[in-house]
Amino acid sequence: MTAFARRARASAGRLHPELSLVSYTLLGHLEESGGCRATDLAAHYALDKSTVSRQVSALEGAGLIERLADQRDQRVQVLHLTPAGTEILAQVTASRRVAFRERLAGWPEEDLRRFAGYLLRYNSAGPGPGPGPMPTPDPGPGPGPGVTAHPDASPPID
């Protein structure tokens, strides 16, 4: 698992040098949720508010997210992707999908099926013991040709 996490961090930097794995994960969550408060991000990922605040400031400074007043409560600031944030997230996701497909290209169908089953089992087990939930992985390309994955399953971070 350590090698897996190390590879995930390294691949995020290769795909976009200014976009860390944490930043990519936060952008993905904002896209998936349609926007949320920084405190919601902190709660979802079991992170300290100051940690999320630094990440949000960096993403805001890079022009990838913006704060907009909540339509229901103008005192609340909701984080949303900017068009640039949507574009960079799409680029990085596409690059990750290509890398994932390349890595699995030579695998026999039975191995892909077994791997998909293991991913489903792993993802359904939840975060388990530790300091908090795992970052949400990107949707990826799916487990491979001819393999049907559960709709709630997500492939691992590359």
Long-range contacts (C-beta under 8 A, 24 or more apart in sequence): 4-156, 4-157, 7-158, 8-156, 8-157, 8-158, 11-96, 11-99, 11-157, 11-158, 12-92, 15-91, 15-92, 15-95, 15-96, 15-99, 16-88, 16-91, 16-92, 18-62, 19-88, 19-92, 21-135, 21-157, 22-55, 22-135, 23-55, 23-58, 23-59, 23-64, 24-89, 24-92, 24-138, 25-135, 25-136, 26-52, 26-55, 26-56, 26-59, 27-59, 27-64, 27-65, 27-81, 27-85, 27-88, 27-89, 28-89, 28-93, 28-136, 28-138, 29-136, 30-65, 30-79, 30-80, 30-81, 30-85, 31-81, 31-86, 31-89, 32-136, 34-80, 35-68, 35-78, 35-79, 35-80, 35-81, 36-78, 36-79, 37-70, 37-76, 37-77, 37-78, 37-79, 38-77, 38-79, 41-79, 44-133, 45-132, 45-133, 45-135, 46-131, 46-132, 46-133, 47-132, 59-85, 64-88, 93-138, 93-139, 96-138, 96-140, 96-158, 97-138, 97-140, 97-141, 99-158, 100-140, 100-141, 100-155, 100-158, 101-141, 103-158, 104-144, 107-144, 109-144, 109-145, 109-146, 109-147, 112-143, 112-144, 112-145, 112-146, 112-147, 113-143, 113-147, 115-143, 115-144, 116-143, 116-144, 116-147, 116-149, 116-153, 119-143, 119-149, 119-153, 119-154, 119-155, 119-156, 120-149, 120-150, 120-153, 122-156, 123-152, 123-153, 123-154, 124-150, 124-152, 124-153
